[in-house]
């Protein structure tokens, strides 16, 4: 009897074992799964079963986050927690070290953490600090700036970029500097000078970060996302010298002065500004080689287009998006005139300015632009408001575009149904220069 | 071939197929562009010229059974089409991933053996999402894991860290600093804190029961961080006393707890009057090793200190909840710090909570 009971137990446990699929996965896969959890959660798996006791200690990713804005004692606990984790985790080669914490005490202990990470050949560092009144900013230890294996570096919030004389980051490909403070204008230049293979830069800046100009001169840069937070009218200079830059995303809410020395390889540019004015003319000129351009603005100040008459046309421009705010529709005529090979045009009324600008006007180009005659095939109009100038734009394009395949108009939801029907009737009556042209209406 | 011959060739012959063989012996043919989406198959075809006919079918790794192969091919068939938008792909992935955990694990394994990294990432993330936020019991139930660790084994990795010389050094430094800060605050706070010991503990208990991190409530209520730390330490020490008494009598006896709680309280009040004790209490709970290093004033008999430590640990081990928080606590303080379950006033909710822990 005892035997049969034992056999039963054996069968059951074997049966159960076959259901435990996850423990049968090789260590590498379990590491991969645990790498998507915070280190605290990964650590908790150590008590699941014998198989899981030590697995978490070899996960090559450390994700340590303290509860934000915790200003008092528990910060000491987080500190000790991190110390212990660094000792328990045995990985010699750290893929990623993500650290988010509050700076409650003098940050000398943080240096140990970073040195540990660097000594483990860390590939990606993601540091976010919440400063406090007594310690508003964290200066990173210099060891970080000579990390031979670092591929990705992300710094945000309470960090002060204090850069040593020698910076050597031979593997750094991606750099994010988000809302941090700088010791001076040179600190970021020195940092860039030490990045020999930097390809992607994300830069979010705010006034009061101690800089008066942003000099982005990086010979290897391919992607640039720059954002300036709105802060009132304080002059700031933006210089970009990036000969292999392919994509530029720029958000200008400050009063930026543009000095785009070399962006000749640009393929895609997405620009968002609050006030479109004369100082943006150098920016527009610099975009002349791009294939895809989108321009998004809220307010428009009368611009002196004489200064713009480009010596180079936008010969490569294939797709153009204009998100128009309060005025500035004449940019449409301008771009139609200078983009001989434009194929896709997207016009949109900026959501921020809906209902504004009903008194706007639009002047058609003097001569029918070449792109309308030979290349423009798709036009999208989003947020159509059934206003006079909008109707005249659509009418002009429909009439003159010889190879137009589709005109897609979507009104915003505000229009009542019968107005929509009337509008559709009106649009259908417009003469079309292209026989193949379809009209789509939403 | 003449032009006429070319025209006669059937359309099927223009489409290429790859022959695959799974570990169970069954062979099937799959459209080339779909199969080649898997790096391992791609490698076999290009580098070794395999898969062109039934006789030269590519042997797939053992981890890929026919059911998994079918799923993987569905995945490849969708994703190898170049024109799809990111939205479409994401939507497909979300629907695709809906399966039981057993199949998810098998799929992860199979995709890994075919080196299909995007699918491995997709399934791994799904499994991580399942694990996230769940208690150990829940995880064991979902994945059918055996509960084959003793309580002692569970805590072993964490305990070992306290013996590490680096930790001892760090702890010594922290302790020194804390002492300094405490010296300044000591005289001001001592009277106020003694009165408030009881209230603090109850608040802490209730907040713990309600699922807060044991410390956070304390933080909100305190005015200065030093005050708060001392309060917590006192309260924990109280709990420790309870724990010890409890352990000695009957670990599962709740009535015992309540009685001993009151006894302990009286004992504590007397003990707490000694000002020097504050330093020591703090050190006992924050840092076992520190005592060993003899860095601080030895006001309590070391043997008793050790005993207290051990009993606290032993007792706390019986509890099994909220492991991530508990582990963080352990690593922050050197050992367990949640005997709060059994301290002081036994109101209804306390009892209930304690009950659930008695298995």
Interface residues (C-beta under 8 A of the other chain):
Chain A: X13 X16 X17 X19 X20 X21 X22 X23 X24 X25 X26 X28 X29 X32 X33 X34 X35 X36 X37 X40 X41 X43 X44 X45 X46 X47 X48 X49 X50 X51 X52 X53 X54 X57 X67 X70 X71 X72 X73 X74 X76 X77 X78 X80 X81 X83 X84 X85 X87 X88
Chain B: X101 X102 X105 X106 X108 X109 X112 X120 X121 X124 X125 X127 X128 X129 X131 X132 X133 X136 X139 X140 X143 X144 X145 X146 X147 X148 X149 X153 X154 X157 X158 X161 X164 X166 X167 X170 X171 X174 X213 X215 X216 X219 X222 X225 X226 X228 X229 X323 X324 X327 X328 X329 X331 X332 X333
